[in-house]
Amino acid sequence: MLNTTIDRSPLSSAARVVIAAAALLVAIVTAGSGAAAQVVGSAFSGSFVDALHNAIPNVTLTLTNAQTGEKYTVRSGSDGRYTFDAIPDGDYRGVVTATGFTETHPFFRIKDGRSTQPAEIPLPLGSIEETITVTSNTTQLAVTPPATQAFATSRAQAFRQRDPNAAIIPPLKTRDVRPVYPQNQADEQATVFLEGLIDSNGFMKGLQVLQPANADFARAAMDAVNEWQFEPTRLHGVPVDTSIRVTVRFVR
């Protein structure tokens, strides 16, 4: 204030207008950037259930935005519900994983917190997989002896008694029949892929060959596996069907 060389004459009207306009522009830009930072999307929620309509906890859901590649992951609570606090509108590729259930890849189209997927998403039980190898010196049908079958049954019962409240109790084989190597194919090798169900009574159901295979090898595999028996899968104590895939390798 004591500097006598400074020009303290009032600003012209034009200068005042320029300064005011600049200040207003800065304010608009700042406010706009703040609003953009806050508006990131809408809350989005749903739930997971099993085949008996029971809630599935600890399900991991990851959504990947098909356009931006951004990923959003949540885990369902004890009531099976999941919630995204805020997720932008768009198309998403989903990956759903949960212990004991089949991994699924649902598609989500989200707009204003709503999705093309139902709010309640059922998950299928995981499938059972088994691989067996049959050598060319197998000349007779190998069936589990009765004593071994009885032991397997008692083991299955003990397993269930150990944790009777488990949500999923997997099937246990009580009767095993191994395929016989076809005598007319003794110089050949093959792999047969089978798929079917272990029904709620523990029997094989709807068994079929997944890929083209030599008819003799396919028949040998089908004849044996169709004889398998199980203590069936139990879901919350209720016997249920379970998918099974079997790979039979015939090796010389």
C-alpha positions as CSV (number, residue, x, y, z in Angstrom):
1,M,0.0,0.0,0.0
2,L,3.0,2.3,0.5
3,N,4.3,1.8,-3.0
4,T,3.7,5.1,-4.8
5,T,4.6,3.6,-8.2
6,I,1.5,1.3,-8.4
7,D,-1.4,2.5,-10.6
8,R,-4.5,2.5,-8.3
9,S,-6.9,4.0,-10.8
10,P,-10.2,2.1,-11.0
11,L,-10.5,-0.8,-13.6
12,S,-12.3,0.0,-16.8
13,S,-15.8,-1.5,-17.4
14,A,-14.3,-3.7,-20.1
15,A,-11.7,-5.1,-17.8
16,R,-14.3,-5.9,-15.1
17,V,-16.4,-7.8,-17.6
18,V,-13.4,-9.9,-18.8
19,I,-12.4,-10.8,-15.2
20,A,-16.0,-11.6,-14.2
21,A,-16.5,-13.9,-17.2
22,A,-13.2,-15.7,-16.5
23,A,-14.2,-16.3,-12.9
24,L,-17.6,-17.6,-13.9
25,L,-16.1,-20.0,-16.5
26,V,-13.7,-21.4,-13.8
27,A,-16.6,-21.9,-11.4
28,I,-18.7,-23.7,-14.1
29,V,-15.8,-26.0,-15.0
30,T,-15.1,-26.8,-11.4
31,A,-18.7,-27.5,-10.6
32,G,-19.1,-29.6,-13.7
33,S,-16.1,-31.8,-12.9
34,G,-17.4,-32.4,-9.4
35,A,-20.8,-33.5,-10.7
36,A,-19.2,-35.8,-13.2
37,A,-17.1,-37.4,-10.5
38,Q,-20.2,-38.0,-8.4
39,V,-22.5,-39.5,-11.1
40,V,-21.0,-43.0,-11.6
41,G,-24.2,-45.1,-11.9
42,S,-27.1,-46.5,-10.1
43,A,-27.4,-49.0,-7.2
44,F,-28.1,-52.6,-8.5
45,S,-29.0,-55.7,-6.5
46,G,-30.4,-59.2,-6.7
47,S,-30.0,-62.7,-5.1
48,F,-29.0,-66.2,-5.8
49,V,-31.0,-69.4,-5.0
50,D,-30.6,-73.1,-5.5
51,A,-32.9,-75.6,-7.1
52,L,-35.0,-75.8,-3.9
53,H,-35.3,-72.0,-3.8
54,N,-32.9,-71.7,-0.8
55,A,-30.6,-68.7,-0.6
56,I,-26.9,-69.3,-1.7
57,P,-24.4,-67.4,0.4
58,N,-20.8,-66.5,-0.6
59,V,-21.5,-66.4,-4.4
60,T,-19.0,-64.3,-6.3
61,L,-20.4,-62.2,-9.1
62,T,-18.0,-60.3,-11.4
63,L,-19.4,-58.0,-14.1
64,T,-17.3,-56.8,-17.0
65,N,-18.5,-53.8,-19.0
66,A,-18.6,-54.9,-22.6
67,Q,-17.6,-51.5,-23.9
68,T,-15.0,-50.2,-21.4
69,G,-13.7,-53.4,-19.9
70,E,-14.2,-52.1,-16.3
71,K,-14.8,-54.9,-13.8
72,Y,-17.1,-54.8,-10.8
73,T,-17.2,-57.7,-8.2
74,V,-19.5,-58.4,-5.2
75,R,-20.2,-61.4,-3.0
76,S,-23.6,-62.5,-1.8
77,G,-24.4,-62.4,1.9
78,S,-25.9,-65.1,4.2
79,D,-29.3,-64.3,2.6
80,G,-28.0,-64.9,-0.9
81,R,-28.4,-61.2,-1.8
82,Y,-25.7,-59.1,-3.5
83,T,-25.6,-55.3,-4.1
84,F,-23.5,-53.0,-6.2
85,D,-23.5,-49.6,-4.7
86,A,-23.2,-47.9,-8.1
87,I,-22.8,-49.3,-11.5
88,P,-23.0,-47.4,-14.8
89,D,-25.7,-48.3,-17.4
90,G,-24.5,-50.7,-20.1
91,D,-24.0,-54.3,-21.2
92,Y,-22.0,-56.6,-19.0
93,R,-20.5,-60.1,-19.2
94,G,-21.1,-61.9,-15.9
95,V,-19.1,-64.7,-14.2
96,V,-20.8,-66.4,-11.2
97,T,-18.9,-68.8,-9.0
98,A,-19.9,-70.7,-5.8
99,T,-18.6,-73.8,-4.2
100,G,-20.7,-76.8,-5.2
101,F,-22.4,-75.0,-8.1
102,T,-21.7,-74.8,-11.8
103,E,-19.8,-71.6,-12.9
104,T,-22.2,-69.6,-15.1
105,H,-21.8,-66.7,-17.5
106,P,-25.0,-64.6,-17.5
107,F,-25.4,-61.5,-19.7
108,F,-26.6,-58.3,-17.9
109,R,-28.0,-55.3,-19.6
110,I,-28.3,-52.6,-16.9
111,K,-30.3,-49.4,-17.1
112,D,-31.2,-47.2,-14.1
113,G,-30.4,-50.0,-11.7
114,R,-32.5,-52.5,-13.5
115,S,-31.4,-55.6,-15.5
116,T,-32.6,-58.0,-18.1
117,Q,-31.7,-60.8,-15.7
118,P,-34.3,-61.7,-13.1
119,A,-33.8,-60.2,-9.6
120,E,-33.5,-63.8,-8.3
121,I,-31.0,-66.0,-10.2
122,P,-31.1,-69.8,-9.8
123,L,-27.7,-71.7,-9.9
124,P,-27.4,-75.3,-11.1
125,L,-25.5,-77.8,-8.9
126,G,-22.0,-78.6,-10.0
127,S,-21.5,-81.8,-12.1
128,I,-19.5,-84.9,-11.0
129,E,-16.5,-85.9,-13.2
130,E,-14.8,-89.3,-13.2
131,T,-12.0,-90.7,-15.4
132,I,-11.3,-94.4,-15.6
133,T,-8.7,-96.3,-17.6
134,V,-9.4,-99.8,-19.1
135,T,-6.5,-101.9,-20.3
136,S,-6.7,-104.6,-23.0
137,N,-6.1,-107.4,-20.6
138,T,-9.5,-106.8,-18.9
139,T,-11.4,-109.8,-20.0
140,Q,-14.4,-109.9,-17.6
141,L,-16.9,-107.5,-16.1
142,A,-15.5,-106.1,-12.9
143,V,-18.2,-105.6,-10.4
144,T,-17.7,-104.3,-6.9
145,P,-18.0,-107.2,-4.4
146,P,-21.0,-107.1,-2.1
147,A,-18.7,-106.6,1.0
148,T,-17.1,-103.6,-0.7
149,Q,-20.5,-102.2,-1.6
150,A,-21.7,-102.5,2.0
151,F,-18.6,-100.7,3.2
152,A,-19.2,-97.9,0.6
153,T,-22.8,-97.6,1.8
154,S,-21.8,-97.4,5.4
155,R,-19.1,-94.8,4.6
156,A,-21.7,-92.7,2.8
157,Q,-24.0,-92.9,5.8
158,A,-21.1,-91.9,8.1
159,F,-20.2,-89.0,5.9
160,R,-23.7,-87.7,6.0
161,Q,-24.0,-88.1,9.8
162,R,-20.7,-86.2,10.3
163,D,-22.2,-83.0,8.8
164,P,-25.9,-83.6,8.5
165,N,-26.6,-79.8,8.2
166,A,-24.3,-79.3,5.2
167,A,-26.1,-77.5,2.3
168,I,-24.7,-79.9,-0.3
169,I,-23.7,-83.5,0.4
170,P,-22.1,-84.9,-2.8
171,P,-23.0,-88.4,-4.1
172,L,-20.9,-91.4,-3.2
173,K,-20.6,-94.5,-5.4
174,T,-21.9,-97.7,-3.8
175,R,-21.7,-100.0,-6.9
176,D,-18.9,-99.8,-9.4
177,V,-18.7,-101.7,-12.7
178,R,-15.7,-101.3,-14.9
179,P,-15.9,-101.6,-18.7
180,V,-14.5,-104.6,-20.5
181,Y,-12.1,-104.0,-23.4
182,P,-13.8,-105.2,-26.6
183,Q,-12.1,-108.4,-27.7
184,N,-12.5,-107.5,-31.4
185,Q,-10.7,-104.2,-30.8
186,A,-7.7,-105.6,-28.8
187,D,-5.3,-103.8,-31.2
188,E,-7.1,-100.5,-31.0
189,Q,-7.3,-97.6,-28.5
190,A,-10.1,-95.1,-27.9
191,T,-11.5,-92.6,-25.5
192,V,-15.2,-92.4,-24.8
193,F,-16.9,-89.3,-23.2
194,L,-20.2,-89.9,-21.5
195,E,-22.7,-87.6,-19.8
196,G,-25.8,-88.4,-17.8
197,L,-27.5,-87.9,-14.5
198,I,-27.3,-89.6,-11.1
199,D,-31.0,-89.5,-10.2
200,S,-32.5,-88.9,-6.8
201,N,-32.6,-92.6,-6.2
202,G,-28.9,-93.0,-7.0
203,F,-29.2,-94.7,-10.4
204,M,-27.8,-93.6,-13.7
205,K,-30.2,-91.9,-16.0
206,G,-30.1,-90.6,-19.6
207,L,-26.5,-91.7,-20.2
208,Q,-25.3,-90.7,-23.7
209,V,-22.0,-90.5,-25.7
210,L,-20.9,-86.9,-26.1
211,Q,-18.7,-87.3,-29.1
212,P,-18.6,-89.7,-32.0
213,A,-16.8,-92.9,-30.9
214,N,-16.2,-96.4,-32.2
215,A,-19.4,-98.4,-31.6
216,D,-17.8,-101.3,-29.7
217,F,-15.9,-99.0,-27.3
218,A,-18.9,-96.8,-26.8
219,R,-21.1,-99.8,-26.0
220,A,-18.6,-101.2,-23.5
221,A,-18.4,-97.9,-21.7
222,M,-22.2,-97.4,-21.7
223,D,-22.9,-101.0,-20.5
224,A,-20.6,-100.6,-17.5
225,V,-21.4,-97.1,-16.4
226,N,-25.2,-97.6,-16.6
227,E,-24.7,-100.2,-13.8
228,W,-23.2,-97.7,-11.4
229,Q,-25.2,-96.9,-8.2
230,F,-24.8,-94.1,-5.7
231,E,-25.9,-92.6,-2.5
232,P,-27.5,-89.6,-4.3
233,T,-26.6,-85.9,-3.8
234,R,-28.5,-84.2,-1.0
235,L,-29.4,-80.5,-1.2
236,H,-30.5,-79.3,2.3
237,G,-31.2,-83.0,3.1
238,V,-33.3,-83.6,0.0
239,P,-32.1,-86.1,-2.6
240,V,-31.7,-84.4,-6.0
241,D,-30.4,-85.2,-9.5
242,T,-26.8,-84.5,-10.3
243,S,-25.0,-84.2,-13.6
244,I,-22.1,-86.6,-14.2
245,R,-19.4,-86.8,-16.9
246,V,-17.4,-89.9,-17.3
247,T,-14.2,-90.3,-19.4
248,V,-13.4,-93.9,-20.3
249,R,-9.9,-94.4,-21.7
250,F,-9.3,-97.8,-23.4
251,V,-5.5,-98.3,-23.5
252,R,-3.7,-101.4,-24.9
